[in-house]
Amino acid sequence: MQVLPRIVRHPNGQAFCTTEYIASERWLRTTWQGFVSPLDAEQGAQAALEPLNLTGVSYLLNDNSQLQGPWFDSVEWLQRVWAPQAATLGIRYVAHVLQPHTEATLGNVLAGHPFAGQFELQLFSTVEEATSWLRDCRRCEELTPDTATGPAADEAAAA
């Protein structure tokens, strides 16, 4: 399956959000870069739903490690608008790589588990840690195929 990356740009042409399908891992990776305003954050998150709709994958690596500037408190909007759509499209696991130096702030915000019942969210300091966790999730899900979702599961069920 070939899914073109979805790139969201500032008016000056500089990319701030790229979502791509990583075929070898069977997941989506959204990478955020530079300064992202609240409106930019919403546009980027909405744009990430397009490749999700095309792939039906269960796994998302959301990489904020290249963000600069103040952290956008988008949890309420994500919980109310984005997460229900993502869950409906099949997301079950989100590995969130933190923006440097935001661990305490985001940890406090997420302590109430705002996405419980929609998908499992884990926070990481590095892409490597996030990648390892998503691989573990995928291995566990492959061991119990009745929990699999998306186009690959549909193909397997039809076989």
C-alpha positions as a LaTeX table, in Angstrom:
\begin{tabular}{lrrr}
\hline
Residue & $x$ (\AA) & $y$ (\AA) & $z$ (\AA) \\
\hline
Met1 & 0.00 & 0.00 & 0.00 \\
Gln2 & 1.39 & 3.38 & $-0.96$ \\
Val3 & 0.14 & 6.35 & 1.02 \\
Leu4 & 1.69 & 9.71 & 0.29 \\
Pro5 & 2.84 & 11.79 & 3.25 \\
Arg6 & 0.43 & 14.48 & 4.38 \\
Ile7 & 2.41 & 17.69 & 4.92 \\
Val8 & 0.91 & 20.80 & 6.54 \\
Arg9 & 2.74 & 24.06 & 5.98 \\
His10 & 2.81 & 27.60 & 7.33 \\
Pro11 & 1.84 & 30.34 & 4.83 \\
Asn12 & 5.58 & 30.87 & 4.18 \\
Gly13 & 5.82 & 27.28 & 2.90 \\
Gln14 & 7.70 & 25.80 & 5.85 \\
Ala15 & 6.38 & 22.41 & 6.94 \\
Phe16 & 5.33 & 22.10 & 10.57 \\
Cys17 & 3.47 & 18.78 & 10.55 \\
Thr18 & 4.13 & 15.68 & 8.46 \\
Thr19 & 2.14 & 12.46 & 8.73 \\
Glu20 & 3.45 & 9.45 & 6.87 \\
Tyr21 & 2.65 & 5.77 & 6.68 \\
Ile22 & 5.65 & 3.66 & 7.70 \\
Ala23 & 4.96 & 0.48 & 5.77 \\
Ser24 & 7.72 & $-1.58$ & 7.40 \\
Glu25 & 6.18 & $-0.89$ & 10.83 \\
Arg26 & 2.50 & $-0.74$ & 9.77 \\
Trp27 & 1.91 & 2.54 & 11.61 \\
Leu28 & 1.57 & 6.26 & 11.08 \\
Arg29 & 4.19 & 8.72 & 12.20 \\
Thr30 & 3.31 & 12.38 & 12.73 \\
Thr31 & 6.30 & 14.68 & 13.14 \\
Trp32 & 5.89 & 18.24 & 14.41 \\
Gln33 & 8.58 & 20.87 & 13.79 \\
Gly34 & 9.31 & 24.45 & 14.77 \\
Phe35 & 6.74 & 26.80 & 16.28 \\
Val36 & 3.14 & 25.56 & 16.17 \\
Ser37 & 0.24 & 27.87 & 17.07 \\
Pro38 & $-3.04$ & 26.49 & 18.45 \\
Leu39 & $-4.65$ & 26.77 & 14.99 \\
Asp40 & $-1.63$ & 25.05 & 13.41 \\
Ala41 & $-1.92$ & 22.23 & 15.95 \\
Glu42 & $-5.57$ & 21.66 & 15.11 \\
Gln43 & $-4.89$ & 21.76 & 11.35 \\
Gly44 & $-2.03$ & 19.28 & 11.67 \\
Ala45 & $-3.99$ & 16.90 & 13.86 \\
Gln46 & $-6.97$ & 17.00 & 11.49 \\
Ala47 & $-4.66$ & 16.40 & 8.51 \\
Ala48 & $-3.27$ & 13.29 & 10.23 \\
Leu49 & $-6.74$ & 11.75 & 10.06 \\
Glu50 & $-6.55$ & 11.54 & 6.25 \\
Pro51 & $-3.74$ & 8.92 & 6.10 \\
Leu52 & $-5.36$ & 7.15 & 9.05 \\
Asn53 & $-8.57$ & 6.85 & 7.08 \\
Leu54 & $-6.65$ & 5.42 & 4.12 \\
Thr55 & $-4.64$ & 2.89 & 6.11 \\
Gly56 & $-6.86$ & 1.89 & 9.02 \\
Val57 & $-3.78$ & 1.27 & 11.17 \\
Ser58 & $-4.01$ & 0.90 & 14.93 \\
Tyr59 & $-0.72$ & 2.61 & 15.80 \\
Leu60 & 0.43 & 6.24 & 15.80 \\
Leu61 & 3.85 & 7.61 & 16.67 \\
Asn62 & 3.31 & 11.30 & 17.47 \\
Asp63 & 6.73 & 13.00 & 17.60 \\
Asn64 & 6.92 & 16.41 & 19.29 \\
Ser65 & 10.68 & 16.26 & 19.89 \\
Gln66 & 11.39 & 18.94 & 17.26 \\
Leu67 & 8.85 & 21.48 & 18.50 \\
Gln68 & 10.03 & 24.90 & 19.65 \\
Gly69 & 8.33 & 27.55 & 21.73 \\
Pro70 & 5.53 & 27.21 & 24.26 \\
Trp71 & 3.64 & 23.98 & 24.52 \\
Phe72 & 0.11 & 24.23 & 23.14 \\
Asp73 & $-2.41$ & 22.90 & 25.64 \\
Ser74 & $-4.57$ & 21.01 & 23.20 \\
Val75 & $-5.70$ & 18.13 & 25.39 \\
Glu76 & $-9.29$ & 19.37 & 25.72 \\
Trp77 & $-9.66$ & 19.87 & 21.95 \\
Leu78 & $-7.93$ & 16.55 & 21.22 \\
Gln79 & $-10.20$ & 14.74 & 23.66 \\
Arg80 & $-13.39$ & 16.37 & 22.38 \\
Val81 & $-12.74$ & 16.54 & 18.62 \\
Trp82 & $-9.75$ & 14.55 & 17.39 \\
Ala83 & $-9.65$ & 11.45 & 19.61 \\
Pro84 & $-13.21$ & 10.24 & 18.85 \\
Gln85 & $-12.49$ & 10.51 & 15.12 \\
Ala86 & $-9.13$ & 8.74 & 15.44 \\
Ala87 & $-10.65$ & 5.95 & 17.53 \\
Thr88 & $-13.48$ & 5.48 & 15.02 \\
Leu89 & $-10.87$ & 5.18 & 12.25 \\
Gly90 & $-9.04$ & 2.45 & 14.19 \\
Ile91 & $-6.35$ & 4.05 & 16.38 \\
Arg92 & $-5.76$ & 1.93 & 19.46 \\
Tyr93 & $-2.22$ & 2.90 & 20.52 \\
Val94 & $-0.57$ & 6.32 & 20.52 \\
Ala95 & 3.10 & 6.73 & 21.42 \\
His96 & 3.68 & 10.41 & 22.15 \\
Val97 & 7.28 & 11.66 & 22.11 \\
Leu98 & 7.43 & 14.73 & 24.29 \\
Gln99 & 8.72 & 18.14 & 23.38 \\
Pro100 & 11.95 & 18.60 & 25.36 \\
His101 & 11.45 & 19.97 & 28.88 \\
Thr102 & 7.66 & 19.47 & 28.98 \\
Glu103 & 7.56 & 16.15 & 30.83 \\
Ala104 & 6.18 & 17.51 & 34.11 \\
Thr105 & 3.57 & 19.78 & 32.52 \\
Leu106 & 2.16 & 17.21 & 30.13 \\
Gly107 & 2.36 & 14.45 & 32.72 \\
Asn108 & 0.18 & 16.50 & 35.07 \\
Val109 & $-2.36$ & 17.27 & 32.34 \\
Leu110 & $-2.63$ & 13.63 & 31.31 \\
Ala111 & $-2.77$ & 12.25 & 34.85 \\
Gly112 & $-6.57$ & 12.15 & 34.57 \\
His113 & $-6.32$ & 9.77 & 31.57 \\
Pro114 & $-8.35$ & 11.96 & 29.20 \\
Phe115 & $-8.20$ & 9.41 & 26.36 \\
Ala116 & $-9.20$ & 6.33 & 28.37 \\
Gly117 & $-11.76$ & 4.30 & 26.51 \\
Gln118 & $-10.66$ & 5.75 & 23.16 \\
Phe119 & $-7.06$ & 4.50 & 22.83 \\
Glu120 & $-4.01$ & 3.78 & 24.92 \\
Leu121 & $-1.58$ & 6.70 & 25.18 \\
Gln122 & 1.98 & 6.44 & 26.46 \\
Leu123 & 4.48 & 9.29 & 26.84 \\
Phe124 & 8.15 & 8.97 & 25.91 \\
Ser125 & 11.29 & 11.08 & 25.95 \\
Thr126 & 12.78 & 9.54 & 22.81 \\
Val127 & 11.58 & 8.22 & 19.47 \\
Glu128 & 13.46 & 4.98 & 20.18 \\
Glu129 & 11.45 & 4.33 & 23.36 \\
Ala130 & 8.19 & 5.11 & 21.57 \\
Thr131 & 9.09 & 2.85 & 18.65 \\
Ser132 & 9.92 & $-0.02$ & 20.98 \\
Trp133 & 6.58 & 0.32 & 22.79 \\
Leu134 & 4.58 & 0.41 & 19.55 \\
Arg135 & 6.39 & $-2.71$ & 18.32 \\
Asp136 & 5.52 & $-4.46$ & 21.58 \\
Cys137 & 1.87 & $-3.42$ & 21.18 \\
Arg138 & 1.83 & $-4.74$ & 17.63 \\
Arg139 & 3.41 & $-8.06$ & 18.68 \\
Cys140 & 0.81 & $-8.50$ & 21.43 \\
Glu141 & $-2.02$ & $-7.70$ & 19.07 \\
Glu142 & $-0.66$ & $-10.15$ & 16.47 \\
Leu143 & $-0.76$ & $-12.88$ & 19.13 \\
Thr144 & $-4.49$ & $-12.24$ & 19.60 \\
Pro145 & $-5.75$ & $-11.68$ & 16.03 \\
Asp146 & $-9.38$ & $-11.21$ & 17.07 \\
Thr147 & $-8.43$ & $-7.72$ & 18.36 \\
Ala148 & $-6.90$ & $-6.59$ & 15.06 \\
Thr149 & $-8.64$ & $-3.87$ & 13.05 \\
Gly150 & $-8.26$ & $-2.13$ & 9.72 \\
Pro151 & $-7.63$ & $-3.26$ & 6.13 \\
Ala152 & $-5.05$ & $-5.92$ & 7.07 \\
Ala153 & $-7.50$ & $-7.52$ & 9.51 \\
Asp154 & $-10.26$ & $-7.38$ & 6.90 \\
Glu155 & $-8.00$ & $-9.14$ & 4.37 \\
Ala156 & $-7.03$ & $-11.78$ & 6.92 \\
Ala157 & $-10.66$ & $-12.40$ & 7.82 \\
Ala158 & $-11.59$ & $-12.79$ & 4.15 \\
Ala159 & $-8.82$ & $-15.37$ & 3.56 \\
\hline
\end{tabular}
